[in-house]
Amino acid sequence: MALIGNLRQRPVRRLTQLYAGLVLYGVSMALMVRSDLGLDPWDVFHQGLSELTRLSFGTVTIGVGALVLLLWIPLRQRPGLGTVSNVVVIGLVVDATLALLPTGGPLGVRIALLITGIVANGAATALYLGAQLGPGPRDGLMTGLVARRPWWSIRLVRTVIEVTVLALGFLLGGTVGVGTVAYALAIGPLAQFFIPLVAVPAPAAVTGDPPSAAPAPAA
C-alpha cells in the first residue's frame, strides 16, 4: 500500500498539527480512563483487552490499530503518514499520561477529567484530520467497507462496528458508563466545531483545483 498525503504543501504546519493532534488525542484518552466514568466504544474494547491480557492500555491500542490497518489491504485502502503515526503515537502518549495521572479521586475531579477529555478529544480529532495526512486506521476501516459496499451507509457501518467493539469490550471488563453516552453525543458536534478552525487546505485547493471535502469526524 502506497502512503497518501502530499507534504509539498505547508509541510511544517501540517506535520506540527498532525503530531500535536495525536499527542492531544492520547492525553484525552488517558483523562477519560482516569475519570472511570465510561469510555468511547473503541477504548472500552482496548481497556477490556488490557484487562484480559495484562498488557498496558497503550500497548493494546497500538496492537489493535496495527491489526485494523492490516484489514485495509483487502479493502484496498491507502494509508497516509497520519495513519501510521496514529497507530504508534497515541498508544505511547496514553501510557505516558496514565503513568502521570493518579487513579481515583473525588467525583467532582473525575467529572472534570471526563469533560476535559471529551473536549480535548474533539479538538485532537480536528487537528489530526485537518492536517490532511490520512485518517486513523479505525476511520479508514469504516470508509473502506462503505467503498466496497456502496449500498451500505456510513451511519450503518459505523454503528455496527462501534456497537460490536463496545459489546466485546464490556464483556471483557471495559468501563461503560455516563462517559460513554456523553462521548457519543458530544464528539460529533465538537469535531464539527473545531475542524473549520484548524483544517489545512488540501493540495488540490492550493493548486487551483476544486477543494476536497472536509474530513468527517473520527469515530
ZAPA-769885 format. One record per residue (C-alpha): x, y negated, z; residue number from 1. Coordinates in pm, whole numbers. Example, Ala and Ser with C-alpha at 12.3 -4.5 7.8 and 13.67 -1.06 7.14 Angstrom:
c1, c2, c3, num
1230, 450, 780, 1
1367, 106, 714, 2
end
This chain:
c1, c2, c3, num
0, 0, 0, 1
144, -335, -101, 2
127, -617, 151, 3
-106, -907, 80, 4
-55, -1266, 183, 5
140, -1524, -17, 6
386, -1707, 208, 7
498, -1956, -54, 8
228, -2195, 62, 9
280, -2357, 407, 10
483, -2066, 547, 11
581, -2233, 876, 12
227, -2344, 956, 13
76, -2009, 867, 14
332, -1793, 1048, 15
313, -2011, 1358, 16
-64, -1997, 1355, 17
-70, -1621, 1295, 18
156, -1533, 1587, 19
1, -1793, 1818, 20
-336, -1634, 1744, 21
-211, -1280, 1804, 22
-44, -1375, 2132, 23
-356, -1558, 2248, 24
-566, -1257, 2148, 25
-355, -1028, 2365, 26
-379, -1268, 2658, 27
-757, -1293, 2616, 28
-790, -915, 2623, 29
-593, -897, 2946, 30
-811, -1165, 3106, 31
-1124, -968, 3026, 32
-969, -645, 3153, 33
-877, -809, 3484, 34
-1228, -957, 3519, 35
-1356, -598, 3548, 36
-1696, -720, 3427, 37
-1706, -547, 3088, 38
-1509, -541, 2766, 39
-1582, -564, 2396, 40
-1658, -226, 2230, 41
-1310, -155, 2094, 42
-1147, -243, 2427, 43
-1392, -20, 2614, 44
-1262, 256, 2385, 45
-899, 154, 2442, 46
-948, 147, 2818, 47
-1121, 485, 2815, 48
-835, 641, 2617, 49
-587, 477, 2852, 50
-764, 637, 3149, 51
-763, 975, 2974, 52
-402, 973, 2851, 53
-245, 768, 3133, 54
-77, 557, 2867, 55
-77, 179, 2910, 56
-366, -22, 2768, 57
-135, -191, 2519, 58
21, 135, 2404, 59
-323, 278, 2334, 60
-422, -40, 2149, 61
-116, -8, 1926, 62
-175, 363, 1867, 63
-542, 318, 1775, 64
-457, 25, 1548, 65
-197, 234, 1366, 66
-440, 525, 1320, 67
-712, 291, 1191, 68
-461, 140, 949, 69
-396, 488, 808, 70
-767, 508, 726, 71
-712, 215, 489, 72
-524, 444, 248, 73
-825, 640, 115, 74
-1027, 317, 120, 75
-760, 152, -98, 76
-733, -146, 133, 77
-416, -356, 120, 78
-269, -479, 450, 79
-108, -816, 500, 80
169, -932, 730, 81
-105, -1031, 973, 82
-248, -679, 962, 83
78, -508, 1055, 84
163, -775, 1312, 85
-182, -734, 1465, 86
-113, -368, 1538, 87
211, -438, 1727, 88
196, -786, 1878, 89
-142, -769, 2051, 90
-58, -445, 2229, 91
275, -575, 2356, 92
124, -902, 2476, 93
-171, -742, 2653, 94
59, -512, 2851, 95
290, -801, 2945, 96
-5, -1015, 3056, 97
-165, -733, 3256, 98
166, -688, 3439, 99
149, -1053, 3549, 100
-220, -1071, 3645, 101
-331, -928, 3981, 102
-623, -688, 4000, 103
-942, -754, 4193, 104
-1023, -1093, 4342, 105
-1341, -1282, 4431, 106
-1637, -1257, 4193, 107
-1609, -1627, 4104, 108
-1249, -1581, 3991, 109
-1341, -1275, 3788, 110
-1626, -1462, 3618, 111
-1381, -1741, 3531, 112
-1139, -1484, 3386, 113
-1419, -1336, 3175, 114
-1539, -1670, 3038, 115
-1184, -1788, 2967, 116
-1104, -1458, 2799, 117
-1408, -1468, 2569, 118
-1348, -1831, 2464, 119
-976, -1764, 2412, 120
-1062, -1456, 2207, 121
-1283, -1662, 1977, 122
-1007, -1919, 1928, 123
-747, -1647, 1873, 124
-965, -1478, 1612, 125
-997, -1804, 1423, 126
-622, -1871, 1441, 127
-503, -1541, 1300, 128
-778, -1509, 1039, 129
-735, -1873, 940, 130
-367, -1809, 864, 131
-487, -1606, 560, 132
-224, -1335, 606, 133
-451, -1033, 630, 134
-728, -913, 864, 135
-684, -687, 1162, 136
-693, -310, 1099, 137
-1039, -270, 1253, 138
-1186, -552, 1040, 139
-1030, -402, 729, 140
-1183, -63, 806, 141
-1526, -226, 811, 142
-1481, -421, 488, 143
-1317, -124, 318, 144
-1612, 103, 395, 145
-1852, -159, 259, 146
-1642, -199, -57, 147
-1654, 176, -120, 148
-2025, 198, -32, 149
-2173, -131, -158, 150
-2524, -21, -69, 151
-2419, -32, 298, 152
-2442, -373, 459, 153
-2158, -520, 666, 154
-2402, -553, 956, 155
-2489, -183, 939, 156
-2128, -63, 914, 157
-2009, -293, 1190, 158
-2294, -188, 1418, 159
-2233, 184, 1361, 160
-1859, 152, 1421, 161
-1892, -59, 1735, 162
-2173, 146, 1888, 163
-1967, 461, 1825, 164
-1648, 333, 1986, 165
-1846, 177, 2271, 166
-2021, 506, 2347, 167
-1697, 704, 2328, 168
-1517, 452, 2546, 169
-1794, 456, 2805, 170
-1787, 835, 2820, 171
-1410, 820, 2869, 172
-1443, 575, 3159, 173
-1411, 234, 2991, 174
-1575, -65, 3158, 175
-1914, -162, 3019, 176
-2097, -449, 3187, 177
-2223, -803, 3160, 178
-1899, -899, 2988, 179
-1975, -656, 2706, 180
-2307, -826, 2641, 181
-2160, -1176, 2682, 182
-1884, -1096, 2432, 183
-2130, -959, 2177, 184
-2346, -1272, 2200, 185
-2065, -1529, 2208, 186
-1784, -1409, 1982, 187
-1959, -1479, 1651, 188
-2059, -1838, 1733, 189
-1717, -1907, 1889, 190
-1526, -1783, 1585, 191
-1764, -1975, 1358, 192
-1690, -2291, 1557, 193
-1311, -2251, 1564, 194
-1242, -2123, 1210, 195
-1313, -2454, 1027, 196
-1082, -2633, 1272, 197
-777, -2415, 1204, 198
-827, -2244, 864, 199
-535, -2294, 627, 200
-650, -2336, 262, 201
-585, -2021, 64, 202
-310, -2044, -203, 203
-575, -2043, -477, 204
-724, -2361, -333, 205
-382, -2528, -328, 206
-303, -2442, -691, 207
-629, -2580, -821, 208
-825, -2256, -849, 209
-1161, -2225, -673, 210
-1108, -2187, -298, 211
-1167, -1847, -143, 212
-1447, -1789, 102, 213
-1376, -1847, 469, 214
-1288, -1527, 652, 215
-1557, -1353, 853, 216
-1526, -1341, 1232, 217
-1337, -1047, 1369, 218
-1509, -756, 1522, 219
end
